Amino acid sequence: MSTGVIGFRRPRLDRLKAGATGNLARAIGGNRKALVGLIVLAIFVLLALFPGVLAHDNPNAEIYKRSAGPSAAHLFGTTSYGQDIFSQWVFGTRESLVIAVVAGGLATVLSVIIGVSAAYRGGFADGVLSLFTDVFLVIPAFPLVVIIAAYSKNGGNTILIAVLVVTGWSYGARQLRSQALSLRSRDFLVAARVRGERTWRIIVFEILPTMTSLIVANFLGAAVYAVLAAAGLQFIGLGNPDSMSWGTMLFWAENNEALQAGSPLWAIAPGIGIALLGGAFSLLNYAFDEIANPALRPVRQARRERG
């Protein structure tokens, strides 16, 4: 009996994974905005992995002419301290991307744990977890971020990521709870409970595979939030000013009045990087919206046919 159940479950899980992968690939390939987002994100990933290939100068070296304009030697010019702005921008990609991915990923994990568990357990557990989620939903996020970060000023990226996770999980948890509630009475979950499956196995192997697109969409949204919030905190001096990221570039550019001092790209370049990275995550979200929301599919299909 158990062998038959296991033998049935494994092919079905394999089909679910293969189907989800195929749907994601088709959704991204069939959506120009998502494809552009994927390309831009891939470029930033390559910059983060191999910054020295493109930027040959030490981003911290104060050895060049101060406040020099763009040139062949320094594409974005130099800072008021004689540092190469282009190298700072390239090397700053890594920390900005890591913060976005790690904070977005941890916030999504917390959203999944609280949102799906609340929906599946129901009763008292659902009431407590939903109340906990609602409290964080009604609290203004950015002021809370500023307050927490101010008390842990210069605590490094670990504290910064922790602050972003604490303030960025609640919206995703509410969405995932709503989706999980619609699945509670489905036949495959009833069958799993009849088989005597443990709660964690039902959630991990039965519920979550059917919510892949929504979970990824929540991750992308959390990553966008992390990109903007982290840059904002670093810009106002609540991050680690000695780290190399786009937010700290903005902090030092503002402190040294870069626009007036003849180094406008010191402030403009990181701003463009933040906008492009956030835009890449947002554009990718179009593909996952199409999978998670079936109502969007015929509309987009009709647009493609008319185009």
C-alpha positions in Angstrom: 0.0 0.0 0.0 2.7 2.5 1.0 4.8 1.6 -2.0 1.9 2.4 -4.3 1.3 5.7 -2.6 5.0 6.7 -2.8 5.2 5.5 -6.4 2.2 7.6 -7.2 3.4 10.7 -5.4 6.8 10.9 -7.0 5.7 10.9 -10.6 3.0 13.5 -9.8 5.6 15.7 -8.0 7.9 15.4 -11.0 5.1 16.3 -13.4 4.2 19.3 -11.2 7.9 20.6 -11.2 8.3 20.0 -14.9 5.0 21.7 -15.7 5.8 24.7 -13.5 9.2 25.1 -15.1 7.7 24.9 -18.6 5.0 27.4 -17.7 7.6 29.9 -16.3 9.8 29.5 -19.4 6.9 30.1 -21.7 5.6 33.0 -19.7 9.0 34.8 -19.7 9.7 34.0 -23.4 6.2 35.2 -24.5 6.3 38.4 -22.5 8.7 41.1 -23.9 8.7 43.1 -20.7 9.6 40.0 -18.6 12.3 39.1 -21.2 13.9 42.6 -20.9 13.8 42.3 -17.1 15.5 38.9 -17.2 18.3 40.3 -19.5 18.9 43.3 -17.3 19.0 41.2 -14.2 21.4 38.7 -15.9 23.7 41.7 -16.7 23.7 42.8 -13.1 24.4 39.3 -11.9 27.4 39.0 -14.2 28.7 42.4 -12.9 28.3 41.3 -9.3 30.1 38.0 -10.0 32.9 39.4 -12.1 33.3 43.1 -11.3 37.0 43.2 -12.0 36.5 42.1 -15.6 34.9 45.5 -16.5 36.3 47.8 -13.8 40.1 47.6 -13.5 40.6 50.4 -11.0 40.5 49.9 -7.2 37.2 51.5 -6.1 38.7 52.7 -2.8 42.0 54.0 -4.1 42.2 57.8 -3.7 45.0 58.2 -6.3 43.4 60.1 -9.2 42.7 63.7 -9.9 39.8 64.9 -7.8 36.4 65.8 -9.3 37.6 65.0 -12.8 35.0 64.8 -15.5 34.3 61.7 -17.6 37.2 60.5 -19.8 38.6 57.4 -21.5 40.5 56.6 -18.3 37.5 57.3 -16.0 34.2 56.7 -17.8 32.1 58.4 -15.0 34.8 60.7 -13.8 36.3 60.8 -10.2 35.0 61.7 -6.8 36.0 64.5 -4.5 38.4 62.1 -2.9 40.1 61.0 -6.2 38.3 57.7 -6.6 37.1 56.2 -9.8 33.3 56.4 -10.0 32.8 53.8 -12.6 34.7 51.2 -10.5 32.6 52.1 -7.5 29.4 51.7 -9.5 30.5 48.3 -10.9 31.7 46.9 -7.5 28.7 48.4 -5.7 26.4 46.1 -7.8 27.3 43.1 -5.8 26.3 44.4 -2.4 23.1 46.0 -3.7 22.1 42.8 -5.5 23.0 40.6 -2.5 20.9 42.7 -0.2 17.9 42.6 -2.6 18.1 38.8 -3.1 18.8 37.8 0.5 16.3 40.2 2.1 13.7 39.3 -0.6 14.3 35.6 -0.1 14.1 35.6 3.7 11.0 37.8 3.6 9.4 35.4 1.2 10.3 32.4 3.4 8.7 34.1 6.4 5.7 35.0 4.3 5.3 31.3 3.2 5.7 30.0 6.8 3.2 32.3 8.4 0.7 32.7 5.5 0.4 29.1 4.4 0.6 27.7 8.0 -2.2 30.1 9.1 -4.5 29.0 6.2 -3.9 25.3 6.6 -4.0 25.1 10.4 -7.1 27.3 10.7 -8.8 27.9 14.0 -6.9 29.6 16.8 -3.5 29.4 15.0 -5.0 31.2 11.9 -6.5 33.9 14.2 -3.2 34.5 16.0 -1.0 34.5 12.9 -3.5 36.6 10.9 -3.6 39.2 13.7 0.2 39.2 13.8 0.2 39.8 10.0 -2.4 42.6 10.2 -0.4 44.4 12.8 2.6 44.6 10.5 0.4 45.5 7.5 -1.1 48.6 9.2 2.2 49.9 10.6 3.8 52.4 8.1 6.8 50.4 6.8 9.4 53.0 6.0 9.1 55.1 9.2 9.4 51.8 11.1 12.5 50.9 9.0 14.1 54.3 9.8 13.4 53.9 13.5 14.8 50.4 13.8 17.8 51.2 11.6 18.6 54.3 13.6 18.9 52.3 16.8 21.2 49.9 15.1 23.2 52.4 13.1 26.3 51.1 11.4 25.3 47.6 12.3 26.4 46.2 8.9 24.4 44.5 6.2 23.2 41.8 8.6 21.2 44.3 10.6 20.1 46.1 7.4 18.8 42.9 5.9 17.1 41.9 9.2 15.3 45.2 9.2 14.1 44.8 5.6 12.9 41.3 6.3 10.9 42.3 9.5 9.2 45.1 7.6 8.7 43.3 4.2 7.0 40.0 4.8 3.5 40.8 5.8 1.9 41.7 2.5 3.2 38.5 0.9 1.9 36.5 3.9 -1.6 37.9 3.4 -1.5 37.0 -0.3 -0.3 33.5 0.3 -2.8 32.9 3.0 -5.6 33.8 0.7 -4.4 31.4 -2.0 -3.8 28.6 0.5 -7.3 29.0 1.9 -8.7 28.3 -1.6 -6.8 25.0 -1.6 -7.8 23.6 1.8 -10.8 21.6 0.5 -9.2 20.3 -2.7 -9.3 16.5 -3.3 -5.6 16.0 -3.3 -5.2 17.6 0.1 -8.1 15.5 1.5 -6.4 12.4 0.1 -3.1 13.4 1.7 -4.8 13.8 5.1 -6.6 10.4 4.7 -3.2 8.8 4.0 -2.0 10.2 7.3 0.6 12.6 6.0 2.1 14.9 8.5 1.2 18.6 8.3 4.6 19.8 7.2 4.8 17.2 4.4 1.4 18.3 3.1 2.4 21.9 3.1 5.8 21.3 1.5 4.9 18.6 -1.0 1.3 19.2 -1.8 0.4 22.9 -1.3 3.6 24.8 -2.1 4.2 23.2 -5.6 0.8 24.6 -6.7 1.7 28.1 -5.5 5.1 28.4 -7.2 4.3 31.3 -9.4 2.7 33.3 -6.6 5.7 32.6 -4.3 8.1 33.8 -7.0 6.0 36.9 -7.6 6.1 37.7 -3.9 9.9 37.2 -3.9 10.3 39.7 -6.8 8.1 42.2 -5.0 10.0 41.8 -1.8 13.3 42.2 -3.7 12.1 45.5 -5.3 11.2 46.7 -1.8 14.6 45.7 -0.5 16.4 47.5 -3.3 14.6 50.8 -2.7 14.5 50.6 1.1 18.1 49.6 1.5 19.3 52.4 -0.9 17.1 54.9 1.0 18.5 53.9 4.4 22.1 54.0 3.2 21.5 57.4 1.5 20.4 59.0 4.8 23.3 57.4 6.6 21.7 54.5 8.4 23.7 51.8 6.7 27.4 51.2 6.9 29.1 54.2 5.1 32.3 52.2 4.6 30.6 49.5 2.5 30.6 49.6 -1.3 27.1 49.8 -2.6 24.9 52.2 -4.7 23.2 53.5 -1.5 26.5 54.5 0.1 27.7 56.1 -3.2 24.6 58.3 -2.9 25.4 59.1 0.7 28.9 60.2 0.0 27.9 62.1 -3.2 25.3 64.1 -1.2 27.7 64.8 1.7 30.2 66.2 -0.8 27.7 68.1 -2.9 28.7 66.1 -6.0 26.3 68.0 -8.3 27.8 71.3 -7.5 31.4 70.0 -7.2 31.6 68.9 -10.8 31.0 65.1 -10.3 27.3 64.7 -11.2 27.7 61.1 -12.2 28.7 60.3 -8.6 25.1 60.7 -7.7 23.4 60.0 -11.1 25.1 56.6 -11.8 24.0 54.8 -8.6 20.5 56.3 -9.0 20.3 54.8 -12.5 21.6 51.5 -11.2 18.9 51.3 -8.4 16.2 52.2 -10.9 17.3 49.6 -13.4 17.7 46.8 -10.8 14.3 47.6 -9.3 12.8 47.8 -12.8 14.3 44.4 -13.8 12.6 42.7 -10.8 9.3 44.5 -11.6 9.4 43.6 -15.3 10.0 39.9 -14.5 6.9 40.1 -12.3 4.7 40.4 -15.4 5.4 36.8 -16.4 4.5 35.5 -12.9 1.4 37.6 -12.8 0.3 35.9 -16.0 0.7 32.5 -14.4 -0.8 33.3 -11.0 -3.7 35.2 -12.4 -5.5 33.3 -15.2 -7.7 36.3 -16.0 -4.7 38.1 -17.5 -3.9 35.3 -20.0 -6.7 35.9 -22.6 -6.1 39.7 -22.4 -2.4 39.4 -23.2 -3.1 36.7 -25.8 -5.5 39.0 -27.6 -3.0 41.8 -27.4 -0.3 39.6 -29.0 -2.7 38.5 -31.7 -3.6 42.1 -32.6 0.1 43.1 -32.5 
